[in-house]
Amino acid sequence: MASVEEEIKALEDEIQNTKYNKATSHHIGRLKAKLAKLKDEAVMRAMASAGGGEGYSVKKSGDGTVVLVGFPSVGKSTLLNKLTGNTDSETASYAFTTLTVVPGAMEHKGANIQILDIPGLIAGAAMGKGRGKEVIAVVRGADLILLLGDVYNEKHINVLINELYDAGIRINKKKPDITIKKASNGGIRFNTVGYSGLDLEEIRAILAENKIVNADVLIRGEVTQDDFIDAMFGNRVYVPAFFAINKVDLVDEQTRRDIVKDVTKRFGRPPIMLSAHSGYNIEKLKDEIYDQLGFIRIYMKPVGGKADMEEPLIIREPATVEDVCNKLHREFVSKFRYAKVWGPSVKHDAQRVSLPHQLLDGDILTIVTRA
């Protein structure tokens, strides 16, 4: 009897060797659904057997959480220390120095950002190899992923992305607008808003692999078979990510340019070239982390008082008045009467707004509550 790894390899080969066209799309969709189910079950088994080792339960804190993901010995611990001034993350010139998740706090532009240094991932981590099974849950809970390579293994970033994908982590991708509601009868009822890119037979074939024969399906916008399979499982997370290449001080300028060109070609965006050891481009990296987290500044103004323009409230966009209330105090929402806003999100200063009002960077906000 074939092992799970052998079944996965056989399905991947069949998908790769089957030419995609209208006649084969249903068959390919069924194969992809079967493959996704096998991988998902393997990952869940690995996660269940992890046992939650010491150091892997990290409470999120601050205005946002960034996790450093890379192979062993690419310099994650050194980078954490440089970003945060943390001295708890041991560094050495050999692999697997970090054996637990080490948190640090980075202050930048008024934001308090949590940085997590995790053990290095290796090929097969999503399926439980190395220490992957313990750290995947930490990565899934992050607000931002920094994929870190170095000048000697930058091509291995592909392996990291594949490991995250197998673990149900979708980077730099918006969650598709797909609703699947199981029903007790009636077969598969399929509705779309706009052109979906899939037909009813493809959807039936994919759902059948997960033993779903009765369901109401609604798709808004164009999606792929992979998008639909992700929605069927319902356990995928969508996390922004960006790339950085460490140890650039160890190679010449031409090698640096070649790496930037190669990474940009493969991933559609240039990496930040840095040296955690010397501090080269660390400030640029801090700016990128801040921007990628999508922070906006809201200046609070007490009733009848002056706005505090020195220390803004930092919050991630999109942010509503209700989001600010929840961040300030849990009773602000239940006692909310109205709010006043000065700034780019309103048509005129001191405009009255309600909880759903969406705020913009630089707004001044007064919240009025019941006594």
Helices and strands as residue ranges (DSSP letters): H 4-17, H 25-48, E 64-70, H 76-84, E 102-108, E 111-117, G 125-127, H 132-140, E 144-150, G 154-156, H 157-166, E 169-171, E 177-182, E 188-193, H 200-208, E 215-220, H 225-233, E 237-239, E 241-246, G 248-250, H 253-267, E 272-273, H 282-292, E 295-300, E 313-316, E 319-320, H 321-328, H 331-334, E 336-342, E 351-353, E 358-359, E 364-369
